[in-house]
Amino acid sequence: MASIDIYTKQTCPFCHRAKALLDQKGVKYHEIAIDNDSDKRAEMIDRSQRTTVPQIFIGQHHVGGCDDLFALEQRAELDPLLNA
């Protein structure tokens, strides 16, 4: 099972949707809350080159945001990534 990092903010509805999909898949993930944490936010930007949340990493693969995660699911490409 691949390791999953997801950068989030508490008030972000897209973060909640992405986590709900991962929960539905029954996978464990490491949530990194960037609320009021400028170091974690800087880390997220450095890793993803993006400033929006969520930012999702499966193993070393940068998935992107919530829409990207759902697109992988629709194309049946998410499960192989999760099981890598």
Beta strands, then each sheet from edge to edge (+ up, - down):
strand 1: 4-8
strand 2: 30-33
strand 3: 55-58
strand 4: 61-64
sheet 1: 2+ 1+ 3- 4+
end
